[in-house]
């Protein structure tokens, strides 16, 4: 690829694009139709099929060559989306202040060409080198048959997504030094899944922690997500933000979720509601531990059991027959394969074995109605009212009043019920203490926010739930995962079937002394298969 004179200031290119409207408009419009860019165009014979090696090389060279010279419109014309490409490539030189660009392509892998970018970011007399790698893929234009770069924002930088842009300037918020409950510094390098959480904490509390802003090259996201810093030109003065997290428990949570794809876990102190750990292992970077909205499977039976006890339908030692099947509103419900029926089962026995049919049969008893489970979740467990203020974005569960088959499905954590590990860790905490204490990650004293309130459980109900969870951990479906844990322990397993997935989501929640935890692993199988070992590892560290 030719190394022409580097153009550090892209403003001139932008002026040409505006002043020479005919030229700029031709390139953008024709590129959207698979045309434009250099001498190639209508006179060229229309080709079909995947681009050959020579086309891949020539297209990559032309695109990268124009980009490194600061010719944003020209570079964009070699893509299959010149409009979007032009905006981002122009911002690269202008808003992001990136100049002296030197791009070195690597050996192609089929139609994909990796490359290395070396550049300089400059603002107010301060310059810093920038280096990163990315890749582009060459495809055939749909209408003209030209070989074009398949446009994705990640071509410009691997961390860019649709709608994102690059900016260099004073950070929106001062940097923070987030520390755990004992003063240990929490960093994304040591605790990778905390990265998005730390970004959010900085955005929300940076101006309250006493620091001064840095000057940074950052990704400005199209969503409400906090800016992601890429390069610091001038350090700010960090303010110190104390969180409720425990570095030891967080480290165990990070390690535990790494073993299971698409998994999330939360640990907290039932006595206070303080969150001790939040970790996710997800390709999309989403904080599903706090913001997920999926069916929790049989972990929901903690709330259903509480509803049955509170409404006088049965008790821990009262009847809860476990049959092969149960029919509700013409829909047949079954148990997990291999579960032996037990017509004389108590609620404790059906709970520790996680018998679906026992719970479904009992929801037909008076005074249970379509809204009973909703009232129990909202009034006793503080769920589903959209009023949790944890310190960062979170979802506080949803248990809608449902008729028809969904009334039964909701009772076993399917249907319309939606939860996340934060919610289920809180459910366990409420069950074992009898008191609802809204989980939080940052003390409400920092910003004066009001935590959610709920009346909690009668002491008799809490005592029965706690004992049933103890039995589940020592004799029931959670026994294998919880084996080897000392102290006062209890648990509940769950598996949630999701339409279109061959494997169910794995759910598990448990407690050990004054630590409660819950985990999910999407398509992880039964509760004890994936989520169980995650929770056990976190409880072990929290003891």
N, C-alpha and C positions, 0 to 999 in steps of 0.2 A: 504494500500500500504506500502511496506517495506521502511524504511528510511535508506538506506545504507550510507556508508561514502560519504560525499559530495566531489566531485572532483572539485576544484576551477580552476585548470589549464587544459584546454582542449587540449593543444598542444600535450600532451602525447597520447591522444586518436587519434589525427590526425596522429601521427607518426605510431601508430599501424596499422591504416587504410592503410597507404602507404607501410609500411614494410611488413605487412601481406597481400599482394595483393590478394592472393587466398581467404582469409576470407572476405575481404571488397568487392571484386568483386562479390562473391556469394550472399552476402546480398543485394547489390544494384540491381543486375540483377533479382534475384528471387523475390524481393519485387515488382518490376515493373510488374511482372507476377502474383502478388498475393501470393508470397511465401516468405520464409526467416523468421528470427526473432525467436530466441529461438528454442525450440524442435519441434514446429509445422512445418509441411511440407508435403512432398509427401506421407508419410505413413498415414497421417490423412485422414479419409473419406471425400470426397468432399461434402460440404454442399451447400444448396441453400436457397433462401428466405432471408428476413431481419435478421440481427444478433439478437439473443435472449439476455435477460438481462445478463446472465452469460458471453456471448461472449463480450458484450459491456464493462462490468466491467473489465474482464481480459485484453482486448486489451488496454483500457484506462490506466489501472495500469501499463502494460508493457511499453507502450509508455512514459508515464509521469515519470515512475521510471528511465528509461534509460536517459531521457532528464535531469532530475535533477542531475543525477550522472555525467553529462558531456559526456555521451557516444553517440555522435552525430550519428555515423553510425548505432549503435544498435537501437536507437530511430527511425531513418529514415526507418529502415527495417520493422517497424510496420505500415507504411503508404502505400498508393497506388501510391505514387510517390517518391520513395526513393532518386532519383537523386536530385531533387529540394529541398526536405526536408533536405537532408544531407548537402547541401551547406549552407542553412540558419541556421540550428542548429549548424553547425561548426562555422559560423560567430558569433553566439550568444555568444560563449565563447571566441573566439579569437579577432575578430575586435571590438566587442561590449564590451569586457572585463567584462562580466557578470558572476559572480561566486557565490558560496554558495547558490545554487538554492534550494528552498524548495517549492514544488508544492502540494497543497491540493485540491483534487477533491471534488466536491459537489455532490448532489443527481442527478442522471441521469434523463433527461426528454426524455423518449423513447431512441433513439440511440444517443442523444446529452448529453455530460458530461461537465458541467461548471467546472472551476477550478480557484484557486487563486495562483498567483506566488509571492513569496517573495524571493528577491535575493539582491546581493550587486554588485554595479558597482565600479570598482577600476582602477585608473590610476595614476602613479607617486606618490604613497603614499597617495593619496586622495581617500576616499571611501564614497559612499552614498547609502542608502537603496533604493531599487526599489520594488514597489508593484503594481500589476494590476490584472485584471481578464480577462479570455478569455474562450473559449469553443472549444470542438472538437466533431466531429460526426463520429460514427463507421458505416462502410458500408461493404457489402459483396464483396470480390475480384471477378473480372469478370471471371478469368480463373481457379483459384485453389479453389475458394469458401471460402478462409480465411476471417475472420473478420479483417478489417484494418481501420486505421484512414484515413478519407477522407481528403487528404492534401490540405490545403489552407494556405498561408502565415499568415493569421489572426489567425491561431492556436497559433503561436509563440507570436504574439502581435496583438491586435485587430485593430491597425492602419496600419498594413502592407498590401500591395497589391502586385500583381504579379510583380516580378522583383526587389522589394525593398529589402534592407538589413539594418542591424543595425550596427552602428559604434560609437565608443567613441573616442573623440580626440578634438583637437582645432577646433572650428567652422570655417566653410568656410569663414564666414564674421563676423566682429564685431557686437555685438548687437546694435540695434538702439532703441531710444525712439521716436517713431513717434508721432507727435503732430498735432493738427488741425490748422486752419488758425489763431486762437487766442491763441495758446499755450497749449490747453488742451491735456493731454496725451491720446492716442488712444491705447486700449489694446484689445486682442481677448476675454478676459473675459467679458468686458463690451459691446463689439461690435463683437459678434461671427462670423458673416459672413465676417468680415474684416480679419480673420485669414490668409487665403491664400494670401491676398493682402499684409499684413504686412510681411509675409515670403518673398514675392517677392521683396518688398522694401528693406528688409534687405540684400538679396542676391545682389541686383543691386547697392544699395547706401551705404551699410555698411562701405566700405572703404573710402567713401567721407564724412561721417558724423562725423569722428573724434574719433571713439571708438577703443577699443582693443578687440580681440576675447575671447570668453568664452571657457571652456572645457565642452563638452556636450555629452550625449548619444542621438543620433539622428537617425531618419529614413532617409536613403539615397535613394531617389526615382530613379526608372529606367528611368523616363522621365526627362525633363529639369526643372521640378518643384523644388523649393528650398527645402533644407533639412528641416525636421520637428523635432524640438527639443523635447525630452521626459524628460530629466533629466539633470540638471546643476550640474557639480561637482565643478567647479570654475567659479565664476562670471567674466565676462568681463566688460570692461568699456563702457557703451552705448554712442553712439553719438546721437545727436539730429537731427532728420529729420523733417523739416516742410513740411506739405502737404497742399493742397488747401481745404481739407475736413472741414466740419462744424460739430462739435460734436453734436449739437442740431438737425441738419437735419439728420445726420447719425443715431441717436437714433430713430427718427421717421421712417426712412426707415427700420431699423431692425425690429421694432415693426409691421410695415405695412405688410412686406412680410411674417411674421410668420403666418398670417391669411390665406394664400393661398399657397398650395403646388406648388413646381416647379415654383416659381415666382422670378422675378428680377426687380430691379429699379435703375435708375441713375438720379441724380439731378445735375444741373450745372447753372452757371451764364451766361446768354446770352451776357452780356456786356464784359466779359473777356474770357470765355471758361473754367474757373476754375470749376473743379468737386467738388460739395458740399457733395455728398453722393453716395455710391455704396453698394448695399445689395442684397444678394441672399438667397433664402430658397430652397435648393436642397439637395437631398439625396447624390448626387455624389460629392458635394463640388466644382463643376465647377463654375468659374466666368462667368456665362452666360450673366451677365449684360454688360461685356466688350468684351467677346469673343464668344458669341452665334452667330449662323449663321442660322437663320430661317426666314420664310416668315412673314412680318410685317402686312399683311392684309391692311385694309383701311386707316391706318395711312400714307401709301404710297401716298395717294391722295393729301397730301400736296405738294409733289414733282411733281406729275402729274398735279395738278392745276397750279403750277408755270410754268411748261413746256407749257401748253396751253395758259397761259397769255403771257409769253415771246415770243411765236411764233405767237401771234396775232390771235389765233383760236377763243378765246372768252375772256370774262372778268368776274369779279365778278357779274356784273349785266347783262351780256350777256347770250345768250341762252345755255342751257344744258338740253335738254328734258330727263325726267326720264320715261322710258317705262317699260313695264312688263318684256320684254326680249330684249337682243341684240345678234345678230349673228356676229361672226368674224371668218373668215376662216373656215366656216362650224361648228364652235363650238358655242353652245348657252350658254349665261351667264344670270344669274338671280339676283334678289335682295333678301335681307333678307325677310323671310316670313312675310306677313302683310303690306309691304310697298305699299302705294297707288301710282299708276303712276301719273305723272304730265307732260303732253306734253309741257306745257308752262313754265317749271321750268327754273330758272336762275342757273348759276354755284354756286352761294352762297346757293341757296335752295337745290340743289342736293348734295352739299358738307356737309351742316349741317345735312341732312338726311342720308348721306352716300349711295347715289344711285349709284350702280355699273354700270348700263346700260348707264347712262348719260356720264360717263367717257369713256366707251368703244366705244360709238358712235362717240365721238369727236376725238379719235385717228386716225380716217380715214380721217380727214380733212388735206388738204395741209397747210403748208409744213411739217407736221409731217411724220417721217419715222421710220424705225426700230431702229435707233440709237438715236432718239431725246431724249428719256427718259434718256438714258445713258449719253449723253452730259450734260443734265440739272443736273443730280446727281453729275457728276464729276466736271464740271466747275463752277456751282453755289453753290452747297452744300458741295463740297470737299469730296465726297464719292467715294468708289470703286477704289482708286488709290494705295492702299497699302502703304501709306506714313504717317499715323498718328503716332506720337511719344508721347504717353500720359504719359510715365513714367513707365508703366507696360505693359504687353502683352495685345493687343487689336486688334479687327477686325474692319476695317473701312467701312464695308458694301460692297455689290456687286449688281450692276444693269447692267447686261450684255445686249448688243444689241441682240434683239430676234425677229425672224420672226414667221410667223404662229400664232397659238392660243396663244403662250406665249407673243406675243407683247401686246395683250389685257390683259392677266392675269397679266403681270408685272405692268400694269397701276393701278391695284387695289390691288397691294401688294401680289400677288400670283405668279405663274409661277416660274421663276428663280431668283427672287429678294430675297436677304438675308440681314437681319439686326439684330441688337440687341438694347436693351434700350439705350446704349450710343449713337448709331447712331441716333436714333429717337429723343432723347433729343437735340442733335446737330441740327437736321433738324428743330425742333421747334425754337431753338435759332436763326438759320439763317433766318427762315421765319419772325420772329417778329422784328429782328433788321436790316435785309437786308445784314448783314455782316457775312461771315464765319469766325469763330474763333475756331481753332482746340481745342477740349477739352483736358485738361491735369490735372493730379493728383499731379505732382511734377513740380516745376518751371523749365523751360528749362535752367535757369541761373546756376543751380546746376551742370549740365554736358555738357552744351553748345550745346545741340541738337537743330536742326532746326524744328520748327513746320510747319505742312502742310499749304499750301496757296490755296485759291480759290477766284474767283472774286466776289462772292456773288450775290445778286439780285438787279435789278433796284428798286429804291424807290417806284415806282408805284406798282410793283408786290408785294413787301413786305407789303405795306399798305393794299392791297386787301387780301392777305393771313391772315394777322393779324386780319382783320375785320371778315373774314369768320370763323376763329377759335373762335373769341369772340361770334359770333352768334351760333356756335355749342355748346359752353359752357352755353349759356343762353337760347337758344330756341331749340337746336337740340339734337342729340343722347348723348351728354355729360352732359346735363343739370342736371340730377339726381346726378351724381357723383360730379359735381362741385358746387352743391347748398350749400350756406352758406359761400362760400369763398368771401372775399372782395377784393378790389383792381382791377387792370386791369387783367382780366382773359380770357383765351381762351383754346380750346382743340380740339382734334380729336380722335375719337374712331376707333377701328379696330378689326376684328375677322378673323383669318387665318385658313383655312381648311387644315388639314394635312392628307395625305393618311394613312388609317389604323386607324385613331382616330375617334371615334364617336362624340367627342366634339371638337369644334374649339379652337385654342389658343386665349386668350384674350389679346388685345393690347390697350394701351391708352397713349396719350402724351398731355401735356398741359403746360401752363405758368401762372404765377401770378407775376406781376411786373417784377423784375429782377431775377426770378428763372424759369427755364424750367426743366421738368421732363418727363420721359417716363418709362413705365413698361410693362412687359409681364408676363402672367401666363399660362404656357403650359397646354392645355386642360381645360382652365378656363372659356370657354364660350364666350359670347359677350364682347365687349370692356368695357362696363360699369359694368359688373358683378364682375370682379376680379381686373383687371389692373386699372380700374377707381378709386376705393376706395384707392388703393395703392398710385397712383399719387396725389390724393386730400390730403391725409394725409401728404405727403412729402411737397407739396406746402403750406399747412397750417403752417407747422413748419418753412418753409423758409421765411415766410413773415415778 
